[in-house]
Amino acid sequence: MRKLRFEEIGNISEDKIHILGRIGRQKNPLPLFFNGSGVEVVVTGSELWIDVETDSDFLEMWVAVEINGAFISRQMLLPGEHSLCLFRSMEPSAAKRVRFYRELQAMNDDPKVKLLVKGFRLDGEFKEVPRYERRLEFIGDSITSGEGSYGSMEDVDWIPMYMSASVNYSTMTAKALNADFHLISQGGWGVYCGWDNDVRHNLPSVYERVCGLANGEMNKELGAYENYDFDSWQPDAVIVNLGTNDVTSFNMPEFVNPEDGRTYKMRMNADGTRNREDELLIVNAIVDFLTMIRKHNKKAHIVWCYGMLGSDLNLVITEGINKYKENSKDENVSFFQLPNTTMETYGSHMHPGLKSHQNASVELVNYLKYKLNW
């Protein structure tokens, strides 16, 4: 065995490391805030380790490893400092492209959750990392967080083990298009309100921060609440997949907001239809969010996709898109229907499983190729 040397992540030149996901000013150690966020290197040598630090209260961290584009492993990390072996006993002269990334979404419910990358231990050399041809940003809920992508239909526990970036329509789509990607997602959240009528749980309210989903003083110190520098990473397309939780809220009990003492409830009419005034709250939230996305991503094509857990909100979403286009005269926005999850394609927690994510990715890849002339 050759002797391993430690390379601090802050000392690796930018051309020899690729950082996946949103980042703020802190890069040493490097916080990975979102699912799919990670680091990618190309190295020679027979052995490679990564040094990380994690913490959590009740929602432990999960990470995954790919080598040369192939999925190798995923594992749980309990709180503490870890030195993880990414590979060993490989041909020293061959260059290996290694991706290490976070499987777990940003955990709004656990302010202690963190994943910091400190550096690598290796017996070879870093090589230049080839750059991606395209950039995609995905904004979504539990579907984009990969909830249910692992596990069987009988598994109903809401735990990190069943969430992933490795089995996820968004990362599958990015790979198929040789694209760099950012994921901004949170299970249970919507464009106007969460599944339980909690109006605080909407993605637009956190979109402009590096990671507004992360709570607590620790995450503040790591830069999660900084205004995100959109100019640092401009996507070719922004893919929004929201609405599933907004429509669910119509069938859930009222919510009393502890911050203002007010009661919120998306209402159903006596005939079983949705209250029109409440539908318009979602329509206007879509208009406002599209306006915000366009403000920060001036050239990107924005596609609102929907349908992996039903299509009950299709007309409301398309109404919001059309209203935005009419107001803004912005035609670089579209709606795309994703294939629904069936009994054969469910995973755990009654969420899309592997096959459902694969089906959605195939359709979305073809759509983006057509729409963007790729």
N, C-alpha and C positions, 0 to 999 in steps of 0.2 A: 504494500500500500504506500502510495506516495503521500508526502506530507501535505496537509491542507492549509491554506492560508485564508485569512478572513478579509473580505472586502466590504467596508461599510457602504451602505447603499448611496449615501451622499457623495461618495468619491468615485462612483461609476459614471463615466462620461455619458451625455445624453444620447449619443449615437449607439451606445452599447447596452442600453436598457430601454424598454418601452413600458410606460405606465398606462394601465387600463383604468378608465373611470375618472370621475371628477377629482381634482386635487386643489388644495388651497396653497397657501404660502409654505406650510410645513412639508418638507420632503425628507427630513432626516432626524428621527425615523419617519417612515412614510405611513400615514394612516390610510387604510382601505375602508371606505365608508359604506359602499354599496355592494350588492351582489354583482358578480362579474368583474368587480374592480380587482386589479392585481398587477403583477409585474411579469415581464417577458424578457428573457435573455437568450443569447446564442453563445454557447460555451464549448470549448474542447475539454479534454481531461476525462478521467475515468470516474470521477465522483463529484457530486454537487449537493450541498446542504443549504438550507435557508434558515436564518435566525429570525424569529418573530416573537412578539409579546401579545398576549391576549388577556382579556378580562370579561367577566359577565357575572350577573346575579343568578338568574334562573333560565336564561336563554343562551346556551353555550354556542361558541363559534364552530362553524364547519368550513373547511377549505377543500380545494381540489387541485390536481396536478395533471397537466398534459405535456407530452413530449412528442415533438415533431407532428403536432396536430392531432395526436391520438390521446384519448382519455386514459389515464393511468390509475388514478386513485382519488378517493375523497375520504375525509376523516373528521372526527370531532376533536376540538382542542379545548381542554379545560383551562381555567385561568392560570397564568404564569408565563415564564419565558421558555421557549421551545427551540430546539435545533432539529429541523426536520430533514431527513434524507430524501432528496428528490430523485436521485439515481446513483448507482454505484456499479463498479466492475464493468463499465462500458468501454468500448474501444477509445483509447485516449486521443487519437489523432482526429477522430470524426467530430464534426460540429453538431451539437444537439440544440434544437430550439425548444426551450422550456417555458411553460406558462404556469404560474402559481396564482390562484385567485380565490376570492371569497365566494362561498356558496350562499351565505346567509344575507338576507336583505338588511338594510338599515333598520335597527330595532328601536322603534319609537317608544316601546313599552319598557325598555331596560336601559337606563342611562349609563350603566357600567360596561355595556358591550363595546369592545374595541378590538381592532386587529392592526398591529404596527409591524411593518417590515424593517428590520434593522440592517440586514446585509446577507452576504453569501459566504460559504466556505467551499473552496474548490482547489483542485490540483491542476487546472488547465488555465485557459485564457478566455477573456470575453471577446467576442467578435461583434461586428456591426449587426444590429437587428434590422432586417428589411422592413421598410415602411409600408403601411397599408395604402391601397389605392383609393379607398372610400371611407366615409365616416357616417355612422348612424347613431341617432339618439332615440332611446326608447323610454316612454313615460307610461307607467301603468300601476296596476294594483296587484293582488295576489297572483294573478296569472303571470305577470311579468316578473314577479318574485319567485316563480317556479314552485309555488305552494302545491303540494300533491304530486309533484313530478316523480318522486320516489315513493315507494310503498304500495300496498295493495288497497283495494276498495274497502277492505275491512278495517283499515287503519284510519282512525278518526281523531287522534290526538293532535292538538295544535302545538307542534314542537319543531325546532330548527332542522331536525333530521330529514324532514320531508320537503324542505325548501331547497332550491338549487338554481345555479346559473348553468350548470353542466347539462341539464335536461331542460331546455328552455327555448321556446320558439325564437326569442330575440337573438340569443347567442348563436343558434343554428342559422338564422338568417344572415347574421354578420359573417359567419364563417363561409357560407355559400357564396357570398358576394366579396370575399376578401376585404372585409371592412373592419376598421377600428370601431369601437362602440362604447357608449355610455348607457347605463341603466339607472333610472330614477323611479323607484316603485315602492309601494307599501300596501301590504295586504289589508283589506277592509276599507280602504280610502276610495274616494270618488273625485269627480270634478267639482261637484257642489257640496256633497256631504258623504259621510261614511255609511256603511251598511246598517248601522244602528241609529241613524238620524243625527249623529254627532257632526255638527256643521264645522267643527274645528278640523275635521279629518278630510281635508281636500288638498290635492297635489298642487294647485296653483299657489297656495299660501306658503309653500316651502321651495318652490322651483328656483327662485332667484338666489338662494343661499347655496354654498358648497354642498352642505348636507343638512338642510333644515329639519330633516326627519330625526336626527340624533339629538337627544336631550342631555341635560346635565352640564356641570361645570367642566368635567373632564373633556367632553366633546367640544365645548366652547374653546378650551385651551388648545385643542388640536386643530382648530380652524374651521369647524363645521358650520359656524354661523357667519363666516365671512361672506360678503357678496361674491358670488361666483364671477370669474372673469370669462365671460362668454367669448370674447375676442381671441382667447388662447386656444380655443378648439371649436371650429365652426363645422357643423354637420352638413352633409349633402341632403339628408332627409331626417325629419323628426317624425317618429311613429308614436302616436298616442293611442293607448288602449285603455280607455276609461269609460265607465257607465254602468258596469255590472253591479257595483255597490250602490250607486245612486238609485237604480230601479228597485233593488232589494229593500231599500229604506221605506218604500211605500207599504210594505207588508210587515214592518217591525213596529214595536211600541214607541211611544214618544220618548224624547230625550231631554232631560233637564241639564242645561249647560251650567256647570258650577262656576264658570267665570262671569256670567252675567245674570244667572238666576232665571233665564227665560226657558220656555219649553218649546221644543222643535219637533215637528212631525210632518213628514210627507204624506198627504192625505189621499185616500181612496174615496170615490163617490159611491153612493148607495147602489148604483147599477154595476159596480165592479170596475169602472174605468178610473183612470188617474185624474186627480184634481188638476184642472188646467192651470190655475195659478202656480201650483207647485211644479208642474212640468216646465213652465216658463222660467222658474228659478234655475233649472238645469240648462235650458236654452241660453239664458243670459250668461251663466257661468262658462259655457262653452265659448261664447263670443268673446268674453273677457280673457279666457285662457289663450285662445288662438291669437288674440291681439298681443298678449304678453310674449308668447312664443315667437311671433313674427318680429317683435321689437328687438329681440336678442339674436335671432337667426334670420337675417334679412334675405338670404338667397336660398335657404333650404326649402325643399318640397315638404309640406306638412300633410301627412296622411293620418286620418283618424280611423283606426281599425277596431272592429268590435264583432263579437258573436261567438266566442269560444265557450261561453256559458249562457247561451241563449241570446236572442236578438230582440227582446221586448222593447228596447229603447231606440231601435233603428230610426224611427220617424223623428223622435226628439233630437237625436244627435244630428241627423241630416238637416233638420230645421235650424239648429244652431250654426252649423257650417254654412248653410245658405245665407243666413242672416249676417254672419261675419263677412262673407264674400260680397254681399250687397252693400254693406256699410263701408268696407275697406277698399273695394274694387280689386282685391287680391285674389287672383285666380289660381295661384300656386298652392292650392289646398284641395284635398279630396277625401272621400270616404271609401273604405274598403271593407267588405264583408268577409270575415274569417269563418272557416268551417266550424260548425258546432261540435262539441264533445258528445259522444254517444256512450251507451252503456259499455261498449267494447273498448272505448278509448279513455275512460276515466282512470285516474290514479287514486291516491289516497285523499281523504278529507273531502270527497266529492268534488275534486278539482281535476283539471286536465292532466292526463298522464303522458307518458313518453310518446305514444302514437298520436295523441291529439296535438302535442307540440310539433311533432314532425309534419303532420298534415297542414297545420297553420303556417309553418315555415315555408313549405313548398309553394303554397299559394302566394304568400307575401313576397317571396323571392321573385316569382314570375311577374307579380304586379310591379314591383320596384324596377325590375329590368325593363319592363314595357314603359312605365311612366317616366323613367329617367334616362331612357335610351342607353342602357348599360348592356 
